[in-house]
């Protein structure tokens, strides 16, 4: 194995050592370089011996002395240095399998790459990992690792993932835990399948492993499930039952370990029509990316941001805040907090129904540009339309349906502002003020 050097940063250690683009990096200090994790781990040392093959096939050793943790200046054509690994499972609840046809190709890619778990917090199933990678994670002490567990019942895990090796892969959880690797876990709860007694079993097993955090979220079902496993959406009653199990187990963990460990996604509270816990309940908000504690965090952050600002009656404007139908009541309450501080700013809070995905999908992050245009066309929206950045891809330019932010602005004749799940950003977007 080896990696192709795509470029060399001018003036860097590698540049001064005579390494050139299109050459091949074979090893660092006799350690084979396969991908970005090897490269980042082994370039840390102050003294490096790089084995490099030139374009003619000649191999030479290049010695570099540098500061600890200082970059040596090699660039690669892809961040991972090779192809991103796709998921081999066919999970009965997979959201990607429920996407309509005709969307951009990248949305249909299912990643299951252990490197992305460490680098970007992606969840992996451990069904796509090799013994070499397990050993490397332990050797490098790559931590935390984020794992989509769903169930610790081996037979049930095989069924849920449609992979006969899915149950056996659970052994890696113990190996990582024994090696002191922090584990963040996720459970996608499916009604009557891995909730109830099975959920209790899974949480009991994960608690025994000493996992850092586990997020339990309800399965998301779109209108495009033809030919897929017949899953049943959560109702108010079944969501409440599952929520009771998670909260009760978490309460016991607080008594025994001083931390909750298990958290229910916000959607469970919305489905059960239960009050969202306050910010303290979520401890360090470690599962925000899983939709756990997002409402409490935003509300608390807005409250703090407002406390740092003076009431200002002179600010006058009209703006519109858009969200999914599931969080509308909470978003309305949050914007009313802002309105109380700035009474002459008119804040319209509008919930957009997700007609694109249909089914039970009602979260803000899956609202599409087409639905925003279709449902807000002809409305007086004020000077700007404020949306959560989770509706957009990483570059903040396209919605899931490939409608661009520019298209939305043109169709609705309004300036679009995307904000992260941040109280300071939301208040600033609404008022034009910045909290320094």
N, C-alpha and C positions, 0 to 999 in steps of 0.2 A: 504494500500500500504506500501511496505517496500523494502529495497534493501539488497542483500546478500554481506557481506564483503568478498572480495576475498583474501586479505592479509593485513598485518599491518607492516609498515616500522619499522625496528629495531631501538630502541632508541627514537622513536617519542613519542609525548604526548599520543597517543592512545595506544602504546605499553606499556608505563609506567603505564597507567591506567588499564591495564589488559584485554583490548579488544583483541579478538582472531579471526583468520580467520574462516569462515563458520558461524560466528554469524550474526545476522540481525540488521541493523540500522533502527530503527523505526522513531525517531525524534531527532531534535536538538532544545533545548530551546522551547519545546512543538510544534515546527513546523514540520509537517509531511515531511519526505524525500522521494521523488518519483524518482528523477533523479539527474544528475550532476548539474543542475542549482540550485536546492534546496540546495544541499550539499555545493556548492561553495558560495552561498549567505549567508547561515545561520552559516557557520563555521568561518566567519570573526570576530565575536565578541571575546572579551578577555576572557569572562567567559562563558563556555558552559556546558549544562546539556544534555547528550546524553542518550536517551532511547534505550537500547540494549536487544535483545532476544538471549539467548544462544541456543546451539544445543539441549538442553532438553526442550526448550519452556519456560524457566524461564526468566522473564523480570526484568531488574535492571536499575538503573540510575547511569551513570558514569559522574563525574564532572571533568572538565578540565579547567585550567587557562593557558593562553598563550598570546603571543603578537598578536596585531591586524593584521589581514591578514596572520598570520603564519599558515601553514598547520598543521593539527592534525595527519596526517599519515595513513589514511585509504586508502586502495587500492581496486579496484573493477574489476570484470572480464571483463566488457566492459566499455568503456569510458562514454557512456551515462547512464550506469547502467541499461538499459533495451534495448529493440529492437529499431532499427532505424525505423522511420515511413516512409512508402512508399506513393507515390503520388496516389490519387484516380481518377485523371483526365485522359482523353484520348485526349489530345490536338491535334489539327489538324496539328500542326507543330512540334510535339515532335521528337527530333533527335533520341532518343533511339528506337522509333518505326521504324526508318529507318536503323537500324543496320542489317547487314547480320547475318545469323544464324551461330552458331559454335564458337562464341567468348566466352571469359571467363564469367562465370555467373554474376560476380559482375558488369559488364558493362551494364547489362540489368535492374539493380535496379534503380528505379526512387525515389529519396528521396524528401520528402516534410516535413521536420522536423524543427519546429520553433527554437529548441535548436541549430541546426547546423547553422541557420542563424546568430545567435549572436556569436557563438563560432568560426565558420570558414568562415563566409561570404556567405554561401549558400543562394540561393534565394528560397523563399517559395511562394505558391499561396494563402495562407490563407483559402483554402477550406478544410484543414485537421486540423484546429485548434479548440480547445474547448473554451468555455467561461472561464473555470478555467485557461487555459493557457493565455488567453488574460488578465484576471485579474492579473495573476502572473507577466506577462511582465510589466504591468503598475505599480504594487506594487514594484517590484524590479528595476524598471526603466531600463530594459534591452534595450540597445540602442547601435548602430543602428539596425533596423530590415530591412532586404533586401527582397523586394517583387516583384515577377513576376506579373506585373499588366496587360500588353498587351493592355487592353482597359478599360475605366471606363464606357462604355456603358453596363449596366447589361445584357441585352438580347444578345448582341454580345459576351460578355465574356462567357456566358453559351454555346453559339454555338462554340466558339473557343476552349473551354476546354472540351466540351462534358460532362458538369456537370451542372445539373439544379440548383445547389446551388452556382455556381461560381459568379453570379451577386450579390447575397445577401452578400457574403463574403467581398465585397468592403466596407461594413460599418465599418469594423475593421480598415481601413486606417484612417478614421476620428477619431475614438476612440484613436488610437495611437497618431495621430497628436495633438489632444486636450490635451493629457497627457504629451506632450513634448518629445515623443519618436521620434528620428531621423529616417527618412525613405529614404532608397535608393531603387530606382525602376528600373525595366527593362521592356522594350517593345520589343517583337520579332515582327517585322513588316512583314506582309504578303501582297503581292501585291493585291490591290483591295479589301481588307478585313478590315484591321484596320489601313491603312495608309490614306493619303488624309485628308478629313474633319473629319474622325473618329480620326485620330492622333491628329489633332488640338484640338478636344474636350477633348481627354485624357490628353494632355499636359496642357490645360487650367484648368482642374479639379485638376491635380496634383500640378500645381503652386499655386492654391488657398489653397491647404492643407499645403503648405509650405514645400514640400519635399526637402530633402538635394540635391539629385542628381538623374537623370534619364538617363539611357543608352538606346538608340534605335538602335537595331541591325537587319540586314536583316535575314530572315528565311534561314536556311541552308537545302539544299535538296540533298539527296544522290540518288544513282541509285536504291535504294531498297524501292520504294514507292508503290509497287504493292498493290492495294486494299485500299490505304489510300486516304485521301481527296485530290482532284486534285488542288494542289497549283502551282502557276506560278512563276518561278524564276524572280528576278529583272533583268532588262536590263539596259543598259547605260542610256537610257532616263528616265525610271521609278525610277531608283536609284537617278538620278539628281533631279527629282521632289521632292522626299521624302527628300533628303538632303537639298534642298532649304527651305522646311517647317521647318525642325529641326533647321537649322542655323538661319533662320529669327526669330523663336520663341525664341531661345537662345539669340539673339541680344537684343530683347525686355526685356528679363529677366535681362540682364546685366544693361540696362538703369534703370530698376525699382528696382532691388534688389542688384545690384553690383556684381552679379555672374551669370554664364550662366545657371546652373541647368540642361539643356537638351543637351546631346551630342550624336552625331552619331558615330556608330562603324566605325573603320577604313575601314571595307569592303565596306561601302557605298561609300567612296571616291575612292576606287580602282575600284568598279563597274562603277561609274560615270566618271572615268578617270579624277578626280579632284585632284588638289594639296592638299597634307596633310597639315593642319594648323601647325603653329610653336608651340613650347612647351608652350608659354604663354597662348595660346588659351585654353589649357586644365586645367588651374588653378592649382589645387593640384593633378592632375592625379588620381582622386578618383575612376575611372572606368576602370583601366588597366585590371583587371581580366575579364572584359566584352569585351575586344578587342577594347577599346576606348582609343586612344592616344598612343598605343604601339609603333607605328612607330616613332612618334615625340619624345617620351620619349627616345627610344634607340638611335636615331640619336643625340639628345641633350646630352645624357649621354656619348656617345662615343666622341663627340666633347670636352666635358669638361675633360674627362679622358685623351685624347690626349694632351690637353693644359697643363697638369701637367707633361708630359713626354718630354724628350729631343729627338730630331731626332737622330736616330741611324742607320748609314749605315752598321754597322758591323753585324747586325742580318741578317742571311740568312737561309731561310727555305721555304718549300712548304706545304701549308695546304689547306683544302677544307671546305667551309662553305655550309651547306645544308639548304634549306628553301622550303616553299610551292610556287607554281607558282604565287599566288596572290601578294606576297610581293617581288618578285624577283628583280624588278627594284630598289626598295628602299633598299633592302639588298645589292645589287650591289653598290649602291651609298655610303652606309655606309662602306663597306669593302674598297672601293677606298679611303675614308678618311684615313683609317688606313694605306693603302698602300703608301699614299703620305708621311706619317710620317716615315714609315719603307720600303723604296723602294726596298730593296733586299729580302723582304719576298714575295713570290709568293702566292697570295690568289685566289683560284678558288672558285667562287660562283656558285652553281648549284641549279636549281629549280627542285624539284621532283614532277612529276605529280601524283595526287592521283587516281590511278587506282583501289585501294581497295574499296573506297567508291563511286567513280565515281560521276555522277551528276554534281552539281556546286561546289563541295567541293574543295577548293584550299588554305585553310589556313595551316600554318606550323604545328600547333598543332595536326592536324589530319593526318599527313603523317605517314605511317606505315613502320616498319622495312623491310617488304617484298618488298615494292616499292623501298626503298632505295637500297636494295641488287639488285633487278631486273634491276634498271636503272643505277647503278654505277658499277656493276660488270665488271671487266676488265679495268676500268679506272685507270690512275695513280693519286692517291689521295694525295700523299705527306706523311708527317709524322703523320698527325692526321686529323680526320673527325670531324668537329664541328657542333653540332645540338642544337636546342633550347630544353631545358628541358621539355617544354610543350608537346613534342612528347611522353614522357614517363610517366608512372604512378608515384605515389608519391615516391616510393622506388628507382626511377631512374634506373630500371633494365629491364623493359618490355615495348615494344610498344603496341599500341592498338590491333594489330593482334597477340599478344602473342609471337612475335619474340623477343628474348632477345638481349641486347646490346652485349653480348658475341658472339652470332651468327653473328651479323652484323660485328663485328671485325674479326671473323674467315673467313667469306665469302669474305670480302673485303681486308683482310690483312692490316688493318690499326687500329690505336688506336682511340677509340671514346671518344669525350669530350662533355658533355652536359652542356650548360650554361643557366642561367636564363636571363630574359629580362633586362640585365644590361650591360651598356657600359664598366664598369671596368672588368667584367667577360669576355666579348667578346674580348676586347683588350688583356687581359691576356692570354686567350686561344690561340689567334693567335700569339702573340709575345713571350709568356713565361715570360713576365715582370709583375711585380705587382706594382700597384700604391699605395704607402703608404701615 
